[in-house]
């Protein structure tokens, strides 16, 4: 059985940074993803601040799995692109300095016309980011799910770089009508980071709905086996974006996932 690393998305817990580090140790997970905003933004963390944060992580035997890089407009939108790319580049440097070496960036639906302004803008943006990522030593993990896995894999193959990867969220593919397991297989070799999020498909009475891990339509045992079969070795990072008890949902999700994907550091620390 593959020993993936288990983690969580800090913003899913509602916790501040230090309590999140302490909670990760209590849950016995390897680390967490956090957005590079506020006190964890590249501009806020000086060289001294970065060193102190690394020391805090080390004292609890916890690491940052990736830095999230939320953007107000997509990488296919030219307005404000220079500032957007600059912020992502700063996040990449910060990710390297903190030892994560991965940034998670929203990925738009791929344009049908490869010559359209939107397609050209997206290609220029990804080319810029991939060149910087190659130079710094980080991965850009694109949040896919709006297109079939095969289409995303084919698109990424048109770039001469290994730094453009996918942050794989099975719920993203599920709610957009794609088979998560088939999508993971299609993206073999291009998955740099994953989120563990669950959802229910649309029904006659309701649309797709995010639910706690284990309560939806993702077949987690089969999913874990699929990740193992494509030789993915990395994080399953629990994310919960909805709900009134998200901290409890994250804790329950970690407990559930340990039935299928025991973490290398599954015993509580400190």
ABEGO torsion letter per residue (X at the ends): XBBBBBBBBAAAAGBBAAAAAAAAAAAGBABBBBBBBEAABAAABBAAAAAAAAAAAAAAGBBBABBBBBBABBAABABGAAAAAAAAAAAAAAAAAAGAGBBBBBBBBBBABAABAAAAAAAAAAAAAAAAAAAAGBBBBBBBGABBAAAAAAAAAABBBAABBBBBBAAAAAAAGBBAAAAAAAABGABABBBBBBBBBBBAABBBBBBBBGABABBAAAAAAAAAAAGBBBBBBBBBABEABAAAAAAAAAAAAAAABBBABABBBX
